[in-house]
Amino acid sequence: MRSKDRSVMERMKEYAVEYAGENKGRTPSTAELGKKFGMTRQSAFRYLKAMDELGMIRYEDGEIYTDYIAKKREPGMKCFSFSEGITAGTPAETEGYVDAVFDIPSIFTDGRKGNYFMLEVKGDSMLHAGIEPGDLVLCRQEETANTEDIIAAYIRGEGSTLKRLCRDDEGPYLWAENNDWPAEKRFYGREFDIQGVAIKVLKNIDYKEAERGR
């Protein structure tokens, strides 16, 4: 790793502590740090990793930890948001940088403990499952899932995608929920790893569309 400016590290740590004090223990995302210090999100991420290696902070799963921040942090479920989104179409590689960390109410998770992440949908392959481009999908991190679950899956060598998990005599496979597509296009193969199970979809309200429907 290239050497980093120690003075920038100290200022980033000071800012993270101040931010946590004002936000009930929540720490700034790489996007927020990048904006604050005039660098890219990727550069902010690398700075945090370097600070972690030097023992200045602990950086884990998109959150910054110090003794002070730990005292300010309120207990609760945490959710990680990835701004690159997940394709509901052709799989696409994502860098996986955490864009934000936030608390989620237990009603969203039915009170179930676990690790959760939020992804923005791109593409139209899940339209007939009620999932549209721009929707936010809350997923519980899992390595296994039940047949008919909608899952975030990594197709080996291609990238991540959101699809229905189906099964036939040959085993599990991924299936797109767009009834306008031919069957060969809806079939997304059998070589994949499960990243999480979709449990809730959040949508924006289109007030203009609602007005037109009256």
Disulfide bonds with the S-S distance in Angstrom:
none
